Amino acid sequence: MKPVTKDADVKMTYNDNEYMASGAPVALTFEYGLVNDFLLEWNTKKKELADGTISANDYFEWKITWPHA
């Protein structure tokens, strides 16, 4: 996996139903590659967990071993 280096590497998404209970969405940006890399991969893993591609155990294992997984 290569680090995020520019805005073109990031695809912003918004799911209306996901944020209705908490109000308007807020976006944060970080100019630190490791944080960006983690957040992008975390988003992917959360989606995989939600759609059943990975189990809760796989997700937990990823969390405790990142970035070495």
VEXVEXDREN-672356 format. One record per residue: residue in three letters; x, y, z of N, C-alpha, C, O in turn. Coordinates in steps of 0.05 Angstrom, whole numbers, plus 5000, padded with zeros to 4 digits. Layout:
# residues N
ALAXYZXYZXYZXYZ
...
//
This chain:
# residues 69
MET501749775000500050005000501850255000503750275016
LYS501250444982502750684981501450904998499050905001
PRO502951085009501851305025500251495008500751534984
VAL498351625021496851835007498552085005499752175025
THR498752194981500552424977499252664966500452884967
LYS496852644956495552874944492552844945491552624949
ASP491153064940488253054941487052854921484852744926
ALA488352814899487252624879487152334889485752174878
ASP488652274911488752014922486251954940485851724948
VAL484752164946482552144966479952174952479552364937
LYS478151994956475452004945473452054968473151874985
MET472152284968470252344989467552214982466752234959
THR466252095002463651984998461852085021462752155042
TYR459252075016457252165036454851985033453651975011
ASN454051855054451651685054449651825072449951825096
ASP447551935060445552085075444451935099444152055121
ASN443751685096442551535118444351485141443551475164
GLU446951475136448851415157449151645177449851595200
TYR448751885168449252115185446752265195447052475208
MET444452165189442052305196441752345226440852565235
ALA442352155242442052175271443952375284443252485305
SER446252415273448252585286448452865275450153015283
GLY446752935256446853205244448653215220449153015207
ALA449453455213451053505189453753375191454953375213
PRO454753255169457453135170459653345173459353575164
VAL461853265185464153435188466553295175466853055179
ALA468153435160470453325148472953435161473153675167
LEU474953255166477553345176479653255156479453045144
THR481653425153483853345135486353355152486653515170
PHE488153175145490753165159492953175138492753035118
GLU494953325144497253335126499453155136501853235138
TYR498752915144500552725154499952455142497752345147
GLY501652345126501152105110500151865126498351725117
LEU501351815149500651585165497751595174496251395174
VAL496851835183494151865192492251835168490151695171
ASN492851955146491251915122491051625114488851525108
ASP493251485114493251205107491451045125489950875116
PHE491651095152490050955171487151005166485550815165
LEU486351255163483551325160482351205134480051115134
LEU483851205113482851085088482450785091480450675082
GLU484450655103484150365107482050295127480550095124
TRP481750455148479750415168476950435155475150275161
ASN476550635138473950665124473350405108471050315108
THR475350305094474950055078474249825096472449675090
LYS475649795119475149575137472349595149471049395153
LYS471549835157468849875168466749795148464749665155
LYS467049865122465149785102465149485098463049365095
GLU467549355098467749065095466348925119464948725115
LEU466649035143465348925166462348955164460848765169
ALA461349185155458549235152457249055131454948965135
ASP458648995109457348825088458048535092457248375075
GLY459448455113459948175119462348055104462747815106
THR463848215090466248115076468348015096469747815091
ILE468548145119470348065141468748025166466648155170
SER469747865184468347815210469248025230471248175226
ALA467848045252468548225274471348145285472848325293
ASN472047895285474647805294476847905275478947995283
ASP476247885248478247985229478648285232480848385230
TYR476448435236476648725240478248785265479948965264
PHE477748645287479248695311482248635307483948795316
GLU482748415294485548345289486948555272489248625277
TRP485548665252486648885236487249125253489349245251
LYS485349195271485749435288488249405306489749595309
ILE488649175317490849155337493549105323495649125336
THR493549035297496048985284496749205263498949195252
TRP494949385258495549595238497949765248497949825271
PRO499849835232500049815203501549565194502449545171
HIS501949365211503449135204501848905192502948695185
ALA499248945190497448735180497848695150496448525138
//
